[in-house]
Amino acid sequence: MDFECVKDCSQCCIEREYYPSKKYGKIGVLILPDEVEKIKMLAKEHHTDVRILPRIGISNGDFGPEKTIAYQMMGIDENGNTCPFLDTASGKRSPHGGFPCKIYQDRPLACRAYPVIEAHPIMLDAKCKFCQQCRTADGNLADEEIALLKIKSAMPTDAKKVWRYTTGIGEYVDKDQIMEGWICDP
């Protein structure tokens, strides 16, 4: 079955998750370093506030990342949910009936890749409503797969240490468990 967004769904643009665990806080939309300025420019054009935090850093030493290889655009809600470019206020709807993206034609590679989370073999995000209903998609994913491969090729993996930025953002009831700052991945 070909992949297509489920009618009236905007879940992937609204709900953010704790990753890899609650202590890291909710993650934002992955933004590559060469996308940061473009996202800031688009935010200015659309009179939208964006908060971009580091996401993944690398180093050969033990004293923090020497280079940031990925950033994350945080949601506008206090708990980290809802993409700042998701138009929830105008009453407009996307072709599938969900809320429209203000920057759909210029959206980040991570958004273009969704729901593909692995390319060989193709794996889809189990949290996607289409994936929950249909389990597999065997068509209409070529653009998503290409976007994912571009992301992977932009992220070097030869460093000795990989660091994750803990966002300090999440549900109020989880605040005591959430950290903020860099943590070296084991």
Backbone torsions as a table, in degrees:
resi	resn	phi	psi	omega
1	MET	NA	139.2	178.4
2	ASP	-73.5	143.0	176.6
3	PHE	-73.1	138.8	168.5
4	GLU	-156.2	149.9	179.5
5	CYS	-61.6	143.0	178.0
6	VAL	-72.2	141.1	-178.6
7	LYS	-51.5	132.4	176.4
8	ASP	67.4	12.2	-176.7
9	CYS	-91.7	137.7	170.4
10	SER	-138.6	19.2	-172.4
11	GLN	-54.1	-42.2	-176.6
12	CYS	-66.8	-20.5	178.9
13	CYS	-94.3	-10.0	-176.8
14	ILE	-107.4	-55.3	-172.1
15	GLU	-85.2	121.3	175.7
16	ARG	-103.8	155.2	-176.0
17	GLU	-119.4	159.5	170.2
18	TYR	-77.7	130.5	179.2
19	TYR	-151.4	133.3	-3.9
20	PRO	-78.7	-10.3	175.8
21	SER	-153.2	173.4	-177.4
22	LYS	-57.1	-36.4	-175.4
23	LYS	-60.8	-22.9	179.8
24	TYR	-83.0	-10.6	-176.8
25	GLY	78.4	175.7	178.1
26	LYS	-75.0	144.2	178.5
27	ILE	-93.2	153.4	174.6
28	GLY	-98.3	-175.6	177.2
29	VAL	-68.3	127.8	179.4
30	LEU	-61.2	129.2	178.4
31	ILE	-127.1	124.6	176.8
32	LEU	-76.3	155.3	-178.8
33	PRO	-53.0	-38.6	-178.9
34	ASP	-77.9	-0.6	176.3
35	GLU	-100.5	-14.3	-172.6
36	VAL	-59.1	-52.0	-177.8
37	GLU	-63.9	-37.5	178.2
38	LYS	-62.8	-43.2	179.1
39	ILE	-63.8	-42.5	178.0
40	LYS	-62.8	-40.1	178.4
41	MET	-64.8	-44.2	178.7
42	LEU	-63.8	-37.6	177.4
43	ALA	-62.0	-42.9	178.9
44	LYS	-63.5	-44.5	179.2
45	GLU	-60.4	-34.9	-176.7
46	HIS	-98.8	9.6	179.4
47	HIS	51.4	48.5	-176.2
48	THR	-122.3	133.4	175.1
49	ASP	-83.2	132.2	174.9
50	VAL	-124.8	146.9	175.8
51	ARG	-119.3	114.0	-179.5
52	ILE	-111.6	122.7	179.3
53	LEU	-114.1	160.3	171.4
54	PRO	-63.4	158.7	175.6
55	ARG	-129.0	-51.5	-178.8
56	ILE	-132.8	132.3	176.0
57	GLY	-126.3	162.1	178.3
58	ILE	-132.7	155.7	176.5
59	SER	-160.1	166.5	171.5
60	ASN	-105.9	-6.0	-179.6
61	GLY	-114.2	-173.4	-174.2
62	ASP	-104.7	6.6	-169.8
63	PHE	-111.6	35.8	178.9
64	GLY	103.8	168.5	-177.3
65	PRO	-68.5	141.7	175.2
66	GLU	-93.5	-19.9	-179.1
67	LYS	-149.4	135.4	174.5
68	THR	-93.7	122.9	-177.6
69	ILE	-105.7	-6.4	175.8
70	ALA	-155.5	146.4	177.2
71	TYR	-119.1	178.2	176.9
72	GLN	-145.3	136.1	176.9
73	MET	-95.3	117.8	-174.7
74	MET	-82.5	155.6	176.8
75	GLY	-72.1	163.7	-175.3
76	ILE	-86.6	-17.1	178.4
77	ASP	-75.6	154.5	-179.0
78	GLU	-56.8	-31.3	-179.2
79	ASN	-88.3	7.6	176.6
80	GLY	91.9	-3.7	-178.7
81	ASN	-82.8	165.8	172.8
82	THR	71.8	107.2	177.7
83	CYS	-57.5	136.9	-179.9
84	PRO	-63.8	-18.9	-179.9
85	PHE	-95.3	1.6	177.4
86	LEU	-81.2	122.0	-176.3
87	ASP	-85.5	91.6	-179.8
88	THR	-96.8	-4.2	-171.4
89	ALA	-104.4	-27.5	-170.2
90	SER	-78.6	-16.7	-175.3
91	GLY	87.6	-5.6	178.0
92	LYS	-72.3	159.3	178.0
93	ARG	-132.6	149.2	176.7
94	SER	-75.5	171.0	179.5
95	PRO	-55.7	-29.4	178.8
96	HIS	-92.9	3.7	174.3
97	GLY	96.6	-6.3	177.1
98	GLY	-81.6	-177.4	175.3
99	PHE	-68.9	141.5	-179.6
100	PRO	-82.9	154.3	174.8
101	CYS	-90.9	128.6	-179.7
102	LYS	-67.7	-21.9	-176.2
103	ILE	-123.6	31.0	-172.3
104	TYR	-49.3	-45.3	-178.3
105	GLN	-68.8	-21.9	-178.4
106	ASP	-116.3	17.6	-175.6
107	ARG	-62.8	154.9	-179.0
108	PRO	-61.6	158.9	178.6
109	LEU	-56.5	-37.5	-179.8
110	ALA	-60.2	-38.4	177.4
111	CYS	-70.0	-37.4	178.1
112	ARG	-66.3	-30.9	-177.8
113	ALA	-78.3	-27.3	-173.6
114	TYR	-62.8	136.8	12.4
115	PRO	-96.7	13.6	-179.8
116	VAL	-73.4	123.8	178.8
117	ILE	-114.2	-10.5	174.5
118	GLU	-150.6	141.6	-173.0
119	ALA	-96.3	-33.3	-174.6
120	HIS	-131.8	99.4	-6.0
121	PRO	-75.5	163.7	-178.9
122	ILE	-63.3	127.4	173.4
123	MET	-123.4	137.2	-179.5
124	LEU	-108.2	152.2	-179.7
125	ASP	-67.7	121.3	-178.0
126	ALA	-66.1	-15.9	179.2
127	LYS	-82.7	-13.2	178.8
128	CYS	-69.0	131.4	-177.8
129	LYS	-60.7	-38.4	176.7
130	PHE	-59.7	-46.5	-177.3
131	CYS	-65.3	-33.1	177.2
132	GLN	-67.9	-35.6	-177.6
133	GLN	-82.6	-36.8	-171.6
134	CYS	-110.3	-13.2	178.9
135	ARG	67.0	-44.3	-179.1
136	THR	-136.6	156.4	172.3
137	ALA	-133.1	130.8	-178.9
138	ASP	-115.6	12.0	178.8
139	GLY	-156.2	167.0	176.1
140	ASN	65.6	30.5	179.9
141	LEU	-122.1	8.5	-175.7
142	ALA	-60.6	-45.3	-179.7
143	ASP	-63.8	-39.5	179.3
144	GLU	-65.1	-41.6	179.5
145	GLU	-65.6	-41.1	177.8
146	ILE	-62.1	-43.5	179.2
147	ALA	-61.6	-42.5	179.0
148	LEU	-63.7	-41.5	179.1
149	LEU	-64.4	-35.8	176.0
150	LYS	-64.3	-40.8	178.0
151	ILE	-61.8	-49.4	-178.0
152	LYS	-62.0	-37.7	-179.0
153	SER	-71.5	-20.9	-179.8
154	ALA	-86.9	-4.2	-175.8
155	MET	-115.1	101.2	-179.1
156	PRO	-64.5	147.0	-177.1
157	THR	-124.0	16.7	-175.3
158	ASP	-94.7	2.9	179.7
159	ALA	-76.5	155.1	179.7
160	LYS	-72.9	-32.8	-176.3
161	LYS	-127.8	140.8	174.3
162	VAL	-116.5	132.5	-177.9
163	TRP	-115.9	141.5	174.3
164	ARG	-113.4	140.6	176.3
165	TYR	-91.9	121.1	176.2
166	THR	-85.2	127.8	-167.4
167	THR	-81.6	-21.9	-175.2
168	GLY	73.1	12.2	-174.3
169	ILE	-118.0	135.7	177.5
170	GLY	176.4	-166.5	179.2
171	GLU	-67.7	146.0	-177.4
172	TYR	-55.9	-40.8	-178.0
173	VAL	-66.5	-15.9	-178.7
174	ASP	-100.6	0.4	-172.1
175	LYS	-53.4	-36.5	-178.4
176	ASP	-69.5	-18.1	-178.2
177	GLN	-96.2	-15.1	-171.5
178	ILE	-93.6	131.4	178.6
179	MET	-100.6	170.0	173.6
180	GLU	-139.2	131.9	-180.0
181	GLY	124.3	-175.2	-176.4
182	TRP	-82.1	138.5	172.7
183	ILE	-130.6	134.3	177.1
184	CYS	-78.9	126.3	176.1
185	ASP	-69.0	135.8	179.8
186	PRO	-67.3	NA	NA
